[in-house]
Amino acid sequence: MTYSVEYINHYLKDLINNEFKYPIAIKGEMSDLNKSNAGHYYFTLSSGDASISCAFFVNKNTKKLDKKLEKFQ
C-alpha cells in the first residue's frame, strides 16, 4: 500500500497528540549539527540504535540558545 506524505504527516501528528502530554522533551545524543545560511540548525538526535532528524528554527526569541549551539559546531 502507498500513502502520501500528507497522510503520514497527519497520522503521526494525531498519534503523538493522543499519546503524549505537551510539551514533550526528547533526550538523546546530538550529532551532525549544521547551520544554514538563514541561521537555522539541523541535527540528529540518537539513542541506542534509533535516530531522529531535527530542525531548530532561530528567531529573535532564541538568540541566546543560538549562541550556545554555535559552540557545538
Secondary structure, 3 states (H helix, E strand, C coil): CCCCHHHHHHHHHHHHHHHCCCCCCCCCEEEEEEECCCCCEEEEEEECCEEEEEEECCCHHHHHHHHHHHCCC
